[in-house]
Amino acid sequence: MSDSVSRVLDVVASVLVLALAWPVLAVIALAIRQTMGSPVLFHQERAGRHGRTFEVVKFRTMRTAEPGDDGPDTDEARLTKLGRLLRATSLDELPTLMNVLRGEMSLVGPRPLPVRYLPRYSPAHARRHEVRPGITGWAQANGRNALSWDDQLDMDVWYVDNKSVLLDAKIVAATVTSVLRRDGISHEGHATRPEFPGSGVDVATGPAGRPADEAAAADTATPTES
């Protein structure tokens, strides 16, 4: 599929969804403001096509971190009831359509991951950045956050090699089914999933033999909200 065709489909679909969903966006924003305060939106730098960084925009789902309470191991505790609902239904992703309109993302593609992960990919897994990241992708249609990191990244690379309009349509349909069934919302014991330790690295041990939670705490100072 040519990049220009994909881009036209992305823009048309995003405009239609935003035009139809604006009342839902307004209600969600008000609910977040009432239950969590400001800000309503969550912003974080992510790695995009060719590894270029951009700022992803989503609805906020976690309470503000207290000092010493800002690592990925505390994300589950900071996830609010409203935030859990928004994630389960993927409604927290609606503002991300603005990233699609800006050309930073596509509707379908490998999920954009934190910039700090860039040095941790193997050369094979780094190929996931050959296309625009997506709101949903092949991995999200086949397990979401229940997948192991290596399985997800393998699926991301498979998508890069097999990208087509028909495949994208199948992924969107499968994603809708997955969301309705609430499949793979999170890894057990995590708001979303464990910190990515690196391609081929056991999540339990993390980089350089350190426990994954310890390695994550050393690398991150912001909530993941992935």
C-alpha positions as CSV (number, residue, x, y, z in Angstrom):
1,M,0.0,0.0,0.0
2,S,1.4,3.4,-1.0
3,D,2.1,5.9,1.8
4,S,-0.2,8.5,0.1
5,V,-3.2,6.2,0.0
6,S,-2.6,5.3,3.6
7,R,-2.4,8.9,4.6
8,V,-5.6,9.9,2.8
9,L,-7.5,7.0,4.5
10,D,-6.1,8.1,7.9
11,V,-7.1,11.7,7.5
12,V,-10.6,11.0,6.2
13,A,-11.3,8.4,8.9
14,S,-9.9,10.6,11.7
15,V,-12.0,13.6,10.7
16,L,-15.2,11.5,10.5
17,V,-14.6,9.9,13.9
18,L,-13.8,13.2,15.6
19,A,-16.8,14.9,14.0
20,L,-19.1,12.1,15.3
21,A,-17.5,11.6,18.7
22,W,-17.1,15.2,19.9
23,P,-20.0,14.9,22.4
24,V,-18.2,11.8,23.9
25,L,-15.0,13.7,24.0
26,A,-16.6,16.5,25.9
27,V,-18.3,14.2,28.4
28,I,-15.0,12.3,29.0
29,A,-13.0,15.5,29.5
30,L,-15.6,16.8,32.0
31,A,-15.5,13.5,33.9
32,I,-11.7,13.6,34.1
33,R,-11.8,17.2,35.3
34,Q,-14.3,16.4,38.0
35,T,-12.6,13.2,39.3
36,M,-8.9,13.8,38.7
37,G,-8.6,17.6,38.2
38,S,-6.3,19.1,35.7
39,P,-4.8,18.4,33.3
40,V,-7.4,16.4,31.3
41,L,-4.9,15.3,28.6
42,F,-1.8,13.2,29.0
43,H,1.3,14.1,26.9
44,Q,4.4,12.1,26.5
45,E,7.3,11.8,24.0
46,R,7.2,8.6,22.0
47,A,9.3,7.2,19.2
48,G,7.7,7.5,15.7
49,R,8.7,6.7,12.2
50,H,12.5,6.3,11.7
51,G,12.8,6.8,15.5
52,R,11.8,10.5,15.3
53,T,10.2,11.7,18.6
54,F,6.8,13.2,18.8
55,E,4.3,14.0,21.6
56,V,1.5,11.6,21.9
57,V,-1.8,12.9,23.3
58,K,-4.3,10.8,25.2
59,F,-6.9,11.2,27.9
60,R,-5.4,11.1,31.3
61,T,-6.2,7.9,33.3
62,M,-4.0,8.2,36.4
63,R,-3.9,10.4,39.4
64,T,-0.9,12.7,39.8
65,A,2.2,11.0,41.1
66,E,3.4,11.9,44.5
67,P,7.2,12.2,45.2
68,G,8.7,8.8,45.0
69,D,5.5,7.5,43.4
70,D,6.3,8.0,39.8
71,G,7.7,4.7,38.6
72,P,6.0,2.0,36.4
73,D,5.7,-0.3,39.5
74,T,3.2,2.2,41.0
75,D,1.1,2.8,37.8
76,E,-1.4,0.2,38.8
77,A,-2.1,1.9,42.2
78,R,-2.5,5.3,40.5
79,L,-4.9,4.1,37.8
80,T,-8.4,5.5,38.7
81,K,-11.7,3.8,38.3
82,L,-12.6,6.1,35.4
83,G,-9.1,5.6,33.9
84,R,-9.6,1.8,34.1
85,L,-12.9,2.1,32.2
86,L,-11.4,4.4,29.6
87,R,-8.5,2.0,29.0
88,A,-10.8,-1.0,28.9
89,T,-12.9,0.6,26.2
90,S,-9.9,2.4,24.5
91,L,-11.7,5.7,24.8
92,D,-8.6,7.2,26.2
93,E,-7.1,6.9,22.7
94,L,-9.6,9.3,21.1
95,P,-7.4,12.4,21.4
96,T,-4.6,10.5,19.7
97,L,-6.5,11.0,16.4
98,M,-5.0,14.5,16.5
99,N,-1.6,12.8,16.2
100,V,-2.9,11.0,13.1
101,L,-4.1,14.3,11.6
102,R,-0.7,15.8,12.2
103,G,0.9,13.0,10.3
104,E,2.8,11.7,13.3
105,M,0.8,8.5,13.5
106,S,-1.5,6.3,11.4
107,L,-4.7,4.5,12.4
108,V,-2.9,1.2,12.1
109,G,0.7,0.4,12.8
110,P,3.1,-0.6,15.6
111,R,2.1,1.0,18.8
112,P,4.4,4.1,19.6
113,L,6.5,3.2,22.6
114,P,8.6,5.5,25.0
115,V,11.7,7.1,23.6
116,R,13.8,5.5,26.3
117,Y,13.2,2.1,24.7
118,L,15.1,3.0,21.5
119,P,18.5,1.7,22.5
120,R,17.0,-1.6,23.7
121,Y,15.7,-2.9,20.4
122,S,17.6,-5.6,18.4
123,P,18.3,-4.5,14.8
124,A,15.4,-6.8,13.7
125,H,12.9,-5.3,16.2
126,A,14.1,-1.8,15.4
127,R,12.5,-2.3,11.9
128,R,9.1,-1.6,13.6
129,H,10.0,2.1,13.1
130,E,10.0,1.8,9.3
131,V,6.3,2.8,9.2
132,R,4.2,5.3,11.2
133,P,3.1,4.1,14.6
134,G,-0.5,3.3,14.9
135,I,-3.4,3.7,17.4
136,T,-3.9,0.0,16.9
137,G,-1.8,-2.7,15.2
138,W,-1.4,-6.4,14.5
139,A,-0.2,-7.1,18.0
140,Q,-3.1,-5.2,19.6
141,A,-5.6,-7.3,17.5
142,N,-3.9,-10.5,18.7
143,G,-3.4,-10.2,22.4
144,R,-2.8,-6.5,23.3
145,N,-0.9,-6.2,26.6
146,A,-1.1,-9.9,27.4
147,L,1.6,-10.6,24.9
148,S,5.2,-11.0,25.8
149,W,7.4,-8.1,24.6
150,D,9.3,-10.2,22.0
151,D,6.0,-11.6,20.6
152,Q,4.6,-8.1,20.2
153,L,7.8,-6.8,18.5
154,D,7.9,-9.8,16.2
155,M,4.3,-9.0,15.2
156,D,5.2,-5.4,14.6
157,V,7.9,-6.4,12.2
158,W,5.6,-8.9,10.5
159,Y,3.1,-6.0,10.0
160,V,5.9,-3.8,8.4
161,D,6.6,-6.6,5.9
162,N,2.9,-7.3,5.1
163,K,1.2,-3.9,5.3
164,S,-1.9,-3.5,3.0
165,V,-5.3,-1.9,3.0
166,L,-6.9,-5.3,3.4
167,L,-4.7,-6.2,6.4
168,D,-5.4,-2.8,8.0
169,A,-9.2,-3.4,7.6
170,K,-8.8,-6.8,9.3
171,I,-6.8,-5.3,12.1
172,V,-9.4,-2.6,12.8
173,A,-12.2,-5.2,12.8
174,A,-10.3,-7.5,15.1
175,T,-9.4,-4.6,17.4
176,V,-13.1,-3.7,17.8
177,T,-13.9,-7.3,18.7
178,S,-11.0,-7.3,21.2
179,V,-12.1,-4.1,22.9
180,L,-15.7,-5.3,23.2
181,R,-14.5,-8.5,24.8
182,R,-12.0,-6.5,26.9
183,D,-9.3,-9.0,26.0
184,G,-5.6,-8.3,26.9
185,I,-6.2,-5.0,28.7
186,S,-3.3,-5.4,31.0
187,H,-0.5,-7.7,32.1
188,E,-1.3,-9.3,35.5
189,G,-0.3,-6.9,38.3
190,H,0.3,-4.0,36.0
191,A,-1.7,-1.0,34.7
192,T,-0.7,-2.0,31.2
193,R,2.4,-4.2,31.2
194,P,6.0,-4.5,32.6
195,E,8.7,-2.2,31.5
196,F,10.4,-3.3,28.3
197,P,13.9,-4.6,29.3
198,G,15.2,-5.1,25.8
199,S,14.8,-7.5,22.9
200,G,15.4,-11.1,24.0
201,V,15.8,-10.1,27.7
202,D,13.7,-11.8,30.3
203,V,11.2,-9.3,31.9
204,A,12.0,-10.7,35.3
205,T,15.7,-9.9,35.1
206,G,15.9,-6.7,33.0
207,P,19.0,-5.2,31.4
208,A,22.4,-6.1,32.7
209,G,20.9,-8.7,35.1
210,R,19.1,-6.1,37.2
211,P,15.5,-6.8,38.2
212,A,13.2,-5.2,35.6
213,D,11.4,-3.0,38.2
214,E,14.8,-1.7,39.4
215,A,15.9,-1.0,35.9
216,A,12.7,0.7,35.0
217,A,12.9,3.0,38.1
218,A,16.3,4.1,37.1
219,D,15.2,4.9,33.5
220,T,11.9,6.6,34.0
221,A,10.6,9.7,35.9
222,T,7.2,9.9,34.3
223,P,4.1,7.7,34.3
224,T,3.9,5.4,31.2
225,E,0.1,5.6,30.4
226,S,0.9,3.2,27.5
